[in-house]
Amino acid sequence: MPRSFQEIILKLHEYWSACGCVILQPYDLEVGAGTFHPATTLRALGTDHWNAAYVQPSRRPTDGRYGENPNRLQHFYQYQVILKPSPSNIQELYINSLDKIGIDRTLHDIRFVEDDWESPTLGAWGLGWEVWCDGMEVSQFTYFQQVGGIDCNPVSGEITYGLERIAMFVLGIDSVMDLPFNDPASLKPLSYGDIFRQAERQYSRWNFDVANPDMLSEHFHDYEKECKRILAEKKMDKHLCESIIMVQPAYDYCIKASHVFNLLDARGVISPTERQNFIARVRDLAKMCAEAFLESEQGQRRT
Amino acid sequence: MSDLLLEFYSEEIPARMQEPAAEHLKTSFSSELSEERLSFESVATYSTPRRLVIIIWGLAQSSNSFSEERRGPRVGAPPEAISGFANSVGVAESELYTKKVKKGEFHFYDLKHPGYSSEKLIKKIAVKVAHSFPWQKSMKWGEYSFRWVRPLKSIMCMLYHEGKDPRSIDLELNGIISSSYTYGHQIMSPEKFYPLGAKEYMKCLRDRRVILDYTERKNLIWASAKRLAEEQEAELIRDDSLLDEVAGLVEWPVILMGDIDEEFLTLPREILQVSMREHQKFFSVISADTGLLCKFVVVANLEARDGGKSVLEGNSRVLRSRLRDAKFFFNKDLIDIKNKKFEYLNQRLEFVTFHHRIGSQAHRVQEIRKISGRVAKLLSVNAKVCDQAVNLCKTDLTTNVVREFPELQGVVGRIYCKMEGEDEAIYNAVSDHYKPLTQNDQVPEEMVSIVVGIADRVFTLTSFWAINEKPSGSKDPFALRRSAIGLIRILLEKRLSIKLTDLIENDLKPEIAQDLCQFIAERLRIHLIEKGYSHDTLQACLNLSTFENPYAAFVQIEQLEKFRKTELFHKLIDAYRRPNNILHSEENKAKRKFESEPSTELFNSSEENNLMDKLVAVEHSVKASLAERDYVGSFGALADLNEVVEAFFENVTINSLTPEEKENRLYLCNKVRKIMHSVANFSELRVL
């Protein structure tokens, strides 16, 4: 049985590593979910086989509760697994992973309940379930059908564990701030709250009341422009005299635009009409990046 | 004779899709079987979260052979024609025979269609049915191109013949290949097994912790949950739609009951019940002593090693955290209401958008008020009470509880209104005007709720129509179809005779209003077809002028549907057909209608006079019956025409040599048809 939040992460790494996944590190930009990592969004496109797992710190500014809600945070961790093509035993692999972190299938009621996933900003959707463990939603399970408006072929299976939730379940803790982050028996035991409570308070205040909307709006425009500009560049690199399509730098700006939009949304300065408009603009960027990826060397390679 | 077992074993099929899928499997498979002339004794289909199964009992070894008599060219036709015919049926000319029929003597051949083996046909049918399966949403997975609702893990297709080894039929669905084994319960019995017969398959599944039959699972869940509650001297609250759903979430239902922490017992029952049901799919249990909601029942899919202790603990913990949220928000609302009145919260509706092109929720309430005034007048309901009900019907959208649990809209408003001592009619309307929420939900009971419910839906439909946001194809983001169906169901089930034009009056441009009426009429037609009314009765009764008043149209449809089963109906149809047929051909020839009043002066037979007299009388009584909405009376009156019409056609030749006379008789026929059509368009009706 794992005894801490970090041990759960280590066990998942160990398990998925043994399953043949590359264990990646988090993407170094602010994102709303593990799906935004290029290891998922871009790699779900094209024909290459690809199996990866990683932790992704995720930010949802509107969910901030000043560290006072037992279940809600504006910054949290997702554990993301992407398996392409989705193997036929993917559910078994998942249930085995639960065993590894202390959820015994002969003691706990594990259920796959219909829940189709859609990301309007990524132009992506898939069919799948939310996974319930004794009535608690612990993971999201999706077979990607489209990303950036493009049909996925082969289809990837995506498993997203809500790490705080799952840890609270496994460790029997009712409030996220009380989660033991490291081993409670260690020299200096620390809780999730010891590490993140102050940050939650500060970001909640900044997200809701202090962030500079004018600056953020300007950033959104700049990021959007930069993303399009990068993709509009000629393919030929002048030093190497080879084609280099700069998908990832462009996609970075798509991610940045998406995050700035989330900040503006939390700040409460976006009307419902504008909201749809912002979403559509980010989706356009995501689509352009997806198309560019398929043209790039990586997107073309066949396994 | 043999039995066929076909199982599609997949990852979890959404609960709501399982039974419709089983139903489709049954109808599509049986109709393919009869198409192929492959006979069978009976067919049954089953669904679980992971399987879709069809069993065909007593399947014939092969399809029935039959011969078809093909007629060739006339005797004496050119030789090329005859040899061509022989070629087309694939035999020598000498094998043809000749026979005399009504139109002369012809060459014939009896074409033999052989029977095909059941194996071959089943293979063809199964593949066809699987490829064209109408899942609401389907998907691809891995590297396969086949589409199904969720990934298929295996297909088993077996023919069992007594005294012989089971035969596996090889199927291939774009690379997915059938096998002769399946699996038990995913967690408790994941091993493969090879069923040796269809009955044995069901028994083996039961041994492996799978109850194949959906209804059996449902009954089992209900009975065990009820027993558990009764043992604790408590009462289980019946919830059929939850039962339907839960039975589709488990292959092996295990029923557990847990306690609700005391700190939550003070929460209003509705809030407890909705959060347990919507989020956790728990049933509610009420204590016989206190009448309080004190326990929950959860249906697990596992016989756990520890007897369900961990499962129950986990579920209780999730419930606790949810209820803690609910309680927090409820208390926050109570403070708001204590400081100011509930009604005062309406101020906040200004800042809640209903739709960016339509306006705020405050605007919505103002508009609904106007409409409800009109509707109250039409239905003679106290307009002041309705107005106050509308005024409070969306207030709860600004409460903390509803913002956190949107599915509690209406329920929360009701609770707060009740606490503030509003009239029963008002707080009932605040919650019930949303009804019917689903197909199985009831329409509201009380008149105030009905008025608000109608006004709310009329506002929704007219305002979205005004900005041209209409449902198209599978897209209906504002659930406008549901609004229209709700409106229709209220009008029909509460027997309210209101014209649609009176409801949507002066709010819309005429052509937009017309389009909306058409849309509602189409929903009415679909609703009634789903209710089992026959297509042609609807066709005969629904037209531009009738669907204006949905309830009146419905009464007519209902009565015509009954009348069609009587003897009198055949008389009526006979009286209709002859004049209609003649008019039809004459109108086509002359390219004009014969719509003038017949002139009695041109009559020269008693039959004409009799028919005319009768028509005048019938016209009169039909009018009177229609005014009373007594359609049966009007059908009866029309059937009365039968004898005089028959006498007229027996003794009077329409084609008189005098053109005026002929024309006048056609006027007479037209008068018959006109009177008939004033009741319904009988040309649409088949004779049963």
Interface residues (C-beta under 8 A of the other chain):
Chain A: N69 P70 N71 P85 S86 P87 S88 Q91 I95 D104 R105 T106 L107 H108 D109 I110 R111 F112 V113 E114 D116 G126 L127 W129 C133 D134 G135 M136 Y143 Q145 N153 P154 V155 G157 F169 G172 D174 S271 P272 T273
Chain B: E11 E12 P14 A15 R16 P49 K137 M139 K140 W141 G142 E143 V149 R150 P151 K153 Q186 I187 L249 Q280 V298 A300 N301 L302 A304 R305 D306 S310 V311 E313 G314 N315 R317 V318 L319 R320 S321 R324 D325 T353 H356 R357
